[in-house]
């Protein structure tokens, strides 16, 4: 079965100066295809995504009065929202201001069947010639066969999981990673993923019902209608009560052409669906990765390991895979940061998954995330994390300092 994986088409890797036509599609895997969601018809939003869901000491969810008032101004009834009004994607119902984004917890919305069946309609395949490769692009890497991670996943990759969310085209999925929170050492509730997993880019707005499931399908069981929520989500469902992506992704990101891909990253702050037991996400899964915003230059990096849940054929989105390769460079525009690129056969659904390498201190750190890949699924590219990414990360961390 196929899970939702939006595809962002860009140019195939090639030597500088050459032009190659690419295929663009929004469902299975487009040339330089993102692996996550379809884009919805909304206006550009900015900055962060506040949620009206705030857990109290007893684990119950309350709505801040100031947000209630703002929502009333937009004619939104939260009770109706939880009962299905969120499915209304009319422009006058899809809030355009980031500070008014609505993502209240809807308990049990993401049940095993809905998570497993999240899917995006296919779109026609079109040809597109993407030029302007004036930066540094290394030769296209040889495909590296994705390796299935041994179950239980939590034993070897406890930080990895899946992000689920809803858009105008239906329910969608991405991959993601638990990362450390400098403002809350040992108690992080931060998740790193791709920008296109929270926001549709220049033609859309913020997605809804954003939730993270660490160690999804931890036992690597085949798809089954009888799967329980404890089997699919052994460490719970964690709802995004704030998300932030780059202004470049919001203003440039698109479903084809790779626009905005060098800035295709996001940080989500999460809270447990059921109120939890007072433990943070990091304490619950037992681990979180540091983020390195000044990783060594490409020639100095011996290998990068990408993790994700590929969903487009021949994968089914139910199992975790990894690829490891020495990275090369991919330039989409001369004035944009050069991206990392590795050989990998993972497909749609793996977008947002973390790339791990030895940081400046020699220890494993998250240095990128899956963003785009070719229709032939032979390689993946991810953004280099620099000043813009660090600013987003620190802003979300500061917002929840001491909480």
Backbone torsions as a table, in degrees:
resi	resn	phi	psi	omega
1	UNK	NA	161.0	-174.8
2	UNK	-116.7	131.7	175.7
3	UNK	-97.0	167.0	-179.5
4	UNK	-62.6	123.4	174.0
5	UNK	-144.2	107.0	-179.6
6	UNK	-69.0	153.5	-179.0
7	UNK	-123.8	131.0	178.0
8	UNK	-111.4	116.9	-176.5
9	UNK	-91.4	139.1	173.9
10	UNK	-141.8	-157.7	-175.6
11	UNK	-90.2	144.1	173.8
12	UNK	-67.9	150.3	179.6
13	UNK	-65.3	140.8	180.0
14	UNK	-164.6	169.0	178.1
15	UNK	-68.9	149.0	-178.0
16	UNK	-56.1	140.0	175.6
17	UNK	98.4	-23.2	179.8
18	UNK	-90.7	152.5	177.4
19	UNK	-123.4	137.0	-178.0
20	UNK	-135.0	131.2	177.4
21	UNK	-67.0	145.2	179.5
22	UNK	-125.3	159.8	177.9
23	UNK	-98.8	139.6	178.9
24	UNK	-123.0	129.5	175.1
25	UNK	-148.1	156.5	-174.8
26	UNK	-106.7	8.3	-175.6
27	UNK	-122.6	-63.8	-171.8
28	UNK	-80.2	-68.0	175.7
29	UNK	-167.1	113.5	-178.6
30	UNK	-93.5	166.4	176.7
31	UNK	-59.4	128.9	-169.3
32	UNK	48.4	57.1	-174.6
33	UNK	-88.3	134.3	172.8
34	UNK	-74.4	158.8	-175.9
35	UNK	-114.8	51.7	-175.0
36	UNK	-143.9	-66.2	-166.8
37	UNK	-144.4	166.8	172.4
38	UNK	-88.8	161.9	-178.5
39	UNK	-99.4	137.0	-177.7
40	UNK	-103.5	160.0	-175.0
41	UNK	-83.2	90.7	177.5
42	UNK	-140.3	177.3	177.6
43	UNK	-88.8	159.9	177.9
44	UNK	-64.7	138.3	174.5
45	UNK	-116.1	176.9	-177.0
46	UNK	-137.4	149.3	166.9
47	UNK	72.3	-116.7	-170.1
48	UNK	-108.5	174.6	-178.9
49	UNK	-126.0	95.4	179.2
50	UNK	-76.4	151.6	176.2
51	UNK	-119.4	148.4	178.3
52	UNK	-79.9	4.7	-176.5
53	UNK	-95.1	115.6	179.1
54	UNK	-129.3	118.0	-179.0
55	UNK	-74.5	139.2	175.3
56	UNK	-94.9	177.9	-176.4
57	UNK	-60.5	-30.4	-179.0
58	UNK	-89.3	7.0	175.1
59	UNK	89.8	-2.6	180.0
60	UNK	-82.3	155.9	-177.6
61	UNK	-99.0	129.7	177.4
62	UNK	-123.3	163.4	179.8
63	UNK	-113.6	121.2	178.5
64	UNK	-55.7	139.1	-176.7
65	UNK	-60.2	-38.6	-177.1
66	UNK	-65.8	-34.7	178.9
67	UNK	-74.2	-36.1	175.9
68	UNK	-56.1	-45.2	-177.9
69	UNK	-64.3	-41.9	-179.7
70	UNK	-64.8	-39.6	179.9
71	UNK	-65.9	-37.8	178.1
72	UNK	-61.9	-36.1	178.6
73	UNK	-61.0	-29.4	179.3
74	UNK	-92.1	3.3	178.8
75	UNK	74.2	27.5	-178.0
76	UNK	-101.5	125.5	176.1
77	UNK	-101.8	116.9	-174.9
78	UNK	-64.0	-32.2	177.6
79	UNK	-65.1	-43.3	177.2
80	UNK	-66.4	-35.1	179.5
81	UNK	-58.8	-48.6	-179.5
82	UNK	-66.0	-25.7	-178.4
83	UNK	-89.6	11.2	173.9
84	UNK	122.5	-6.3	179.6
85	UNK	-63.0	-22.5	178.9
86	UNK	-61.6	-17.9	179.6
87	UNK	-75.8	-9.0	179.3
88	UNK	-80.9	106.8	-176.8
89	UNK	-102.4	19.0	174.9
90	UNK	-58.8	150.3	-178.0
91	UNK	-56.7	-35.0	-178.0
92	UNK	-78.9	-6.9	177.3
93	UNK	-110.2	-17.2	177.4
94	UNK	-89.7	97.4	-174.0
95	UNK	-56.0	135.6	-173.3
96	UNK	-97.3	-15.1	179.7
97	UNK	-95.8	131.9	-176.6
98	UNK	-58.0	-38.4	-175.0
99	UNK	-71.3	-9.3	178.5
100	UNK	-107.0	8.8	-179.7
101	UNK	-58.9	139.3	-177.4
102	UNK	-111.3	119.7	176.7
103	UNK	-142.0	52.0	-179.9
104	UNK	-66.7	149.2	177.9
105	UNK	-66.1	128.1	173.6
106	UNK	-114.4	97.6	-172.5
107	UNK	-56.4	134.3	175.4
108	UNK	66.8	11.2	173.5
109	UNK	-59.5	-45.1	179.2
110	UNK	-90.2	78.2	175.3
111	UNK	-87.9	170.6	-176.0
112	UNK	-54.1	-41.5	-178.3
113	UNK	-65.7	-43.7	-178.1
114	UNK	-66.9	-37.9	177.4
115	UNK	-65.6	-41.8	-176.4
116	UNK	-72.1	-32.8	-172.4
117	UNK	-96.8	1.3	178.0
118	UNK	-54.1	126.0	-172.6
119	UNK	-153.5	154.4	-179.1
120	UNK	-121.2	134.9	179.2
121	UNK	-61.2	145.0	176.5
122	UNK	-69.7	153.5	174.9
123	UNK	-124.1	158.6	179.5
124	UNK	-60.1	149.1	177.3
125	UNK	-89.7	131.9	179.5
126	UNK	-126.8	156.0	176.2
127	UNK	-95.2	144.6	179.0
128	UNK	-148.0	135.6	178.8
129	UNK	-102.6	117.5	-178.5
130	UNK	-107.8	117.9	-176.8
131	UNK	-112.1	-169.7	176.1
132	UNK	89.0	22.1	-179.9
133	UNK	-80.2	75.9	-178.0
134	UNK	-97.8	-5.9	178.7
135	UNK	-88.8	-160.7	-178.5
136	UNK	-94.5	120.6	176.1
137	UNK	-128.7	121.2	178.8
138	UNK	-79.7	163.3	178.3
139	UNK	-54.7	148.6	179.8
140	UNK	-58.6	127.8	-178.1
141	UNK	-70.5	155.3	173.2
142	UNK	-69.9	142.5	179.1
143	UNK	-58.8	138.1	174.3
144	UNK	-112.0	121.9	-177.7
145	UNK	-65.1	124.9	178.2
146	UNK	-62.8	135.2	-178.3
147	UNK	-105.4	130.5	177.7
148	UNK	-67.8	131.7	177.7
149	UNK	-75.8	136.7	179.0
150	UNK	-66.8	136.6	175.9
151	UNK	-86.3	150.6	-2.9
152	UNK	-73.2	139.4	-176.1
153	UNK	-61.2	-33.8	-176.2
154	UNK	-61.0	-25.4	-178.4
155	UNK	-68.6	-30.9	-175.6
156	UNK	-115.1	-29.9	-178.7
157	UNK	-134.6	64.6	-174.9
158	UNK	-65.0	-18.2	-177.8
159	UNK	-81.4	-16.9	-172.0
160	UNK	-86.4	153.1	177.1
161	UNK	-172.3	-165.5	-177.7
162	UNK	-121.9	147.3	173.2
163	UNK	-107.0	132.3	176.8
164	UNK	-115.7	145.6	-179.6
165	UNK	-162.7	164.6	-178.7
166	UNK	-116.9	141.3	174.8
167	UNK	-135.4	179.9	-178.9
168	UNK	-58.0	-27.5	-177.5
169	UNK	-90.9	-1.9	179.5
170	UNK	128.1	-166.5	-178.8
171	UNK	-84.3	142.3	-173.2
172	UNK	-136.2	166.3	-177.8
173	UNK	-137.4	154.0	172.9
174	UNK	-142.8	177.9	172.1
175	UNK	-110.6	162.0	-175.7
176	UNK	-160.9	173.0	-174.3
177	UNK	-140.3	135.6	173.1
178	UNK	-74.3	126.6	-179.8
179	UNK	-122.1	159.3	-178.2
180	UNK	-68.6	153.6	178.0
181	UNK	-116.8	109.8	-177.3
182	UNK	-60.3	-25.4	-179.9
183	UNK	-85.0	-13.6	-179.8
184	UNK	-137.1	70.8	-177.2
185	UNK	-56.9	128.7	178.7
186	UNK	77.5	-4.0	-177.2
187	UNK	-133.8	45.4	-176.6
188	UNK	-75.0	142.4	169.7
189	UNK	-123.0	30.8	-177.1
190	UNK	-103.1	139.5	179.3
191	UNK	-127.2	134.2	179.6
192	UNK	-103.6	133.8	178.0
193	UNK	-152.0	-168.1	178.7
194	UNK	-87.8	151.5	178.4
195	UNK	-61.0	-35.5	-177.8
196	UNK	-73.7	-0.7	175.9
197	UNK	-91.8	-6.2	177.4
198	UNK	-125.5	-22.5	-174.5
199	UNK	-141.7	140.6	-175.1
200	UNK	-80.5	-2.7	179.5
201	UNK	86.7	-155.2	-170.0
202	UNK	-65.3	-21.9	-179.7
203	UNK	-99.6	5.0	-175.4
204	UNK	-147.2	-162.4	-178.9
205	UNK	-138.4	-156.6	-178.1
206	UNK	-74.7	141.1	176.5
207	UNK	-78.9	171.2	-175.8
208	UNK	-120.2	161.3	177.8
209	UNK	55.5	41.7	-179.7
210	UNK	-72.6	125.0	-178.7
211	UNK	-145.2	149.1	-179.1
212	UNK	-115.4	135.5	177.7
213	UNK	-122.1	102.4	178.7
214	UNK	-69.6	145.7	179.2
215	UNK	49.5	46.3	178.3
216	UNK	-53.6	133.1	-179.2
217	UNK	50.6	53.3	-173.0
218	UNK	-51.4	-31.9	-178.2
219	UNK	-89.6	4.2	179.7
220	UNK	56.6	38.8	179.2
221	UNK	-76.9	145.6	178.5
222	UNK	-65.3	156.8	-180.0
223	UNK	-53.2	132.9	-177.6
224	UNK	-153.7	136.0	177.4
225	UNK	-65.9	-18.9	-176.8
226	UNK	-92.1	0.5	-179.2
227	UNK	-62.8	133.9	179.7
228	UNK	-89.1	164.2	179.7
229	UNK	-66.6	-33.5	178.0
230	UNK	-65.1	-31.5	177.6
231	UNK	-75.2	-40.6	-177.8
232	UNK	-78.9	-38.0	-177.3
233	UNK	-128.6	69.0	-174.5
234	UNK	-64.2	-21.1	179.8
235	UNK	-111.9	19.8	174.1
236	UNK	88.9	173.2	175.1
237	UNK	-108.6	127.7	-175.5
238	UNK	-117.4	117.8	-175.7
239	UNK	-87.2	141.8	178.8
240	UNK	-77.0	111.7	176.6
241	UNK	-97.4	1.0	169.7
242	UNK	-163.6	141.4	175.6
243	UNK	-142.3	148.7	-179.2
244	UNK	-145.7	135.0	176.7
245	UNK	-130.8	179.8	-174.9
246	UNK	-78.4	150.1	174.5
247	UNK	-62.7	-31.4	179.2
248	UNK	-65.5	-40.6	178.0
249	UNK	-65.4	-43.2	-178.5
250	UNK	-61.8	-40.4	-175.6
251	UNK	-87.4	-25.0	-173.9
252	UNK	-115.6	-27.3	-171.3
253	UNK	-55.5	135.7	-178.4
254	UNK	-147.8	164.8	-176.0
255	UNK	-76.6	-14.9	177.3
256	UNK	-136.9	158.5	173.8
257	UNK	89.5	-10.2	179.4
258	UNK	75.2	10.6	-179.3
259	UNK	-60.2	133.5	177.5
260	UNK	81.2	-5.6	-174.9
261	UNK	-59.2	-36.3	178.6
262	UNK	-64.4	-12.7	178.7
263	UNK	-119.3	24.4	-174.3
264	UNK	-87.4	73.7	178.5
265	UNK	-143.8	158.6	-179.0
266	UNK	-155.9	154.8	174.7
267	UNK	-121.7	132.0	178.3
268	UNK	-116.3	132.5	170.1
269	UNK	-97.2	131.9	-172.7
270	UNK	-119.9	160.9	175.3
271	UNK	-140.3	146.4	-175.6
272	UNK	-67.3	141.5	-178.9
273	UNK	-59.3	-40.8	-174.5
274	UNK	-95.4	10.0	-179.8
275	UNK	93.8	-27.0	174.5
276	UNK	73.8	-174.4	-179.3
277	UNK	-115.3	23.3	-179.1
278	UNK	91.2	-7.7	-179.5
279	UNK	-87.2	145.4	175.2
280	UNK	-76.2	172.5	175.8
281	UNK	-62.1	-44.3	179.8
282	UNK	-60.0	-42.5	178.7
283	UNK	-68.0	-34.5	-178.1
284	UNK	-68.3	-43.7	-178.5
285	UNK	-91.1	-16.2	175.7
286	UNK	86.8	10.2	-177.1
287	UNK	-166.2	157.6	172.6
288	UNK	-158.3	142.0	-178.0
289	UNK	-91.3	142.8	170.0
290	UNK	-72.7	158.3	177.7
291	UNK	-113.2	130.1	179.8
292	UNK	-105.7	114.8	-179.0
293	UNK	-96.7	8.6	177.8
294	UNK	-141.4	52.0	-177.5
295	UNK	-63.9	155.4	179.1
296	UNK	-57.9	157.7	176.9
297	UNK	-63.0	156.9	-175.8
298	UNK	-50.1	-47.6	-177.8
299	UNK	-62.1	-20.6	-177.9
300	UNK	-88.7	-9.8	-177.1
301	UNK	-96.2	117.9	-178.2
302	UNK	-74.7	-36.4	-179.3
303	UNK	-159.7	153.9	171.7
304	UNK	-129.3	143.9	179.2
305	UNK	-118.6	120.8	178.6
306	UNK	-102.3	137.0	-179.3
307	UNK	-121.8	141.4	177.5
308	UNK	-173.2	177.6	178.1
309	UNK	-115.5	78.5	-179.3
310	UNK	-62.5	140.2	-174.0
311	UNK	-120.6	-26.2	179.6
312	UNK	-73.9	149.2	-179.6
313	UNK	-49.0	140.7	11.6
314	UNK	-88.1	10.8	-180.0
315	UNK	-93.4	166.5	-177.9
316	UNK	-123.5	4.1	177.7
317	UNK	79.4	-1.4	-176.4
318	UNK	-97.2	-7.5	-175.4
319	UNK	-128.7	151.3	179.9
320	UNK	-90.9	136.8	179.4
321	UNK	-130.5	162.7	176.9
322	UNK	-139.5	150.9	170.5
323	UNK	-129.2	142.1	177.1
324	UNK	-130.9	131.0	-176.2
325	UNK	-160.9	159.3	172.8
326	UNK	-77.8	128.2	-174.0
327	UNK	-76.0	152.0	169.6
328	UNK	-117.7	-168.0	-176.9
329	UNK	-117.4	144.7	176.3
330	UNK	-133.8	123.7	178.8
331	UNK	-111.6	122.7	177.8
332	UNK	-92.4	-38.5	176.2
333	UNK	-142.3	144.0	-175.4
334	UNK	-61.5	-30.5	-176.8
335	UNK	-94.9	5.6	175.5
336	UNK	-105.2	155.4	177.5
337	UNK	-59.4	143.7	175.3
338	UNK	-71.2	140.6	-179.3
339	UNK	-95.1	158.7	169.6
340	UNK	-79.4	151.1	174.7
341	UNK	-144.7	134.9	177.7
342	UNK	-131.5	156.4	171.7
343	UNK	-72.4	133.1	-179.3
344	UNK	-170.7	138.9	-179.1
345	UNK	-99.0	9.1	176.7
346	UNK	-65.1	150.1	-174.9
347	UNK	-118.8	-163.4	-179.6
348	UNK	-53.1	139.3	-175.7
349	UNK	110.0	-22.2	-179.1
350	UNK	-86.8	-6.8	179.1
351	UNK	-55.1	141.7	178.7
352	UNK	88.0	-17.4	179.7
353	UNK	-61.0	145.2	-174.5
354	UNK	-74.7	145.8	172.0
355	UNK	-109.0	125.4	-175.4
356	UNK	-115.6	136.1	176.6
357	UNK	-150.0	171.6	175.9
358	UNK	-72.3	124.0	178.9
359	UNK	-78.8	-170.1	-179.5
360	UNK	-59.9	-29.0	179.7
361	UNK	-88.2	3.0	178.7
362	UNK	84.1	-4.2	-179.2
363	UNK	-97.3	153.9	-179.4
364	UNK	-59.6	136.1	179.0
365	UNK	-149.9	155.3	173.8
366	UNK	-76.4	124.7	-177.1
367	UNK	-120.7	-7.9	178.6
368	UNK	-170.0	-178.7	174.3
369	UNK	-144.9	154.0	179.5
370	UNK	-63.7	132.1	179.2
371	UNK	-124.6	-57.8	-174.8
372	UNK	-136.2	163.2	178.6
373	UNK	-165.3	162.5	-175.8
374	UNK	-79.1	161.1	-179.9
375	UNK	-61.5	-25.1	179.4
376	UNK	-81.8	-4.5	175.1
377	UNK	58.5	37.9	-179.9
378	UNK	-98.7	-13.1	179.3
379	UNK	-155.8	166.6	177.1
380	UNK	-132.0	154.0	174.6
381	UNK	-130.0	148.0	179.9
382	UNK	-140.5	154.6	-178.0
383	UNK	-72.3	148.9	169.4
384	UNK	-79.6	135.5	-175.3
385	UNK	-93.7	111.8	-178.6
386	UNK	-125.4	-140.2	-173.5
387	UNK	-60.0	-44.6	-178.5
388	UNK	-62.9	-45.8	179.9
389	UNK	-64.3	-41.1	179.9
390	UNK	-63.3	-39.1	179.5
391	UNK	-62.8	-41.0	178.4
392	UNK	-65.3	-47.3	-179.9
393	UNK	-57.5	-48.5	-177.3
394	UNK	-70.0	-31.8	179.2
395	UNK	-66.3	-43.4	179.1
396	UNK	-67.7	-41.5	178.5
397	UNK	-60.5	-46.4	-178.3
398	UNK	-64.1	-36.3	-179.0
399	UNK	-59.5	-33.1	-176.8
400	UNK	-111.3	22.6	-179.2
401	UNK	-57.5	128.3	177.4
402	UNK	78.6	3.2	179.7
403	UNK	-100.7	NA	NA
